[in-house]
Amino acid sequence: MCVGLSAKVVDLKDGTAVIDASGAKRSVSAELLDDLEVGDYVMVHAGVAIAKITDDDENETNKIMEEL
């Protein structure tokens, strides 16, 4: 089973996004997503932002992870 991490994009530069996942910031590849902007939420897997998600998706993901 693969698990993705939801996070907020806080910076973008040259195909790399800095994300904030529950206070932890790290750089990931953003090259798969054409229309990504600072403030967007993304699903991250293996160091790559693989999909944009909504704020509601982010909240639901965080709730599920807290329950685990």
N, C-alpha and C positions, 0 to 999 in steps of 0.2 A: 504494500500500500504506500502511495506517495502522499505526502502532506505538504501543502503550500502554506505560506505565511502571508497574512494580509498586512499591508503597511501603507503609510502615507508618504508620498513623494515630497521631499523638502528642498531638493535641489536637482537640477539637470544640467549636464554639460557633456558634449561630445559622445553621445550614446550611452552615458552612464548616469544613473539616478542615485541620489543619496536618499535612502528611505528611513523612516522612523517607525519602528515596530515596538509599540509599548515602551517607548523611551530609549530603546537601543537603536543607534543609527549605524548604518553600513552602506557601502556602495554596491550596486548591482548593475548588471547589464540591462539597458533599456532599449536595445536595438530592435527587438521584436515589435515594439509598439510605436506606431507612427505619430499619433496625435496626443502623446503624453505631455502633461503640463504639471508644474508645481501645484500641489494641493490635491491632485488626483490620488485615488486609492488604487493599489495594485495587488495582485496575487503574485507572490515570488516563490520560485522553486529552483533549487540548486544554483542560487546566485543570479537568476534571470527573472526579470519582471515578465510574466507570461500572459497577463490579462489585466485590463482595467476593471475595477469593480465599483459598485456604488457605495455611498456612505452607509446605507442600510445593510449591505453585504458585510462591510467591515464590522459593524456593531454585532451582527448575528454571529460572525466568525469568532469574535472576541468572547462572546457569551458562551459559545460551545467550548472553546479552549479553556475557559475558567472552570467549566463543569467537569472537565477531564481531570 
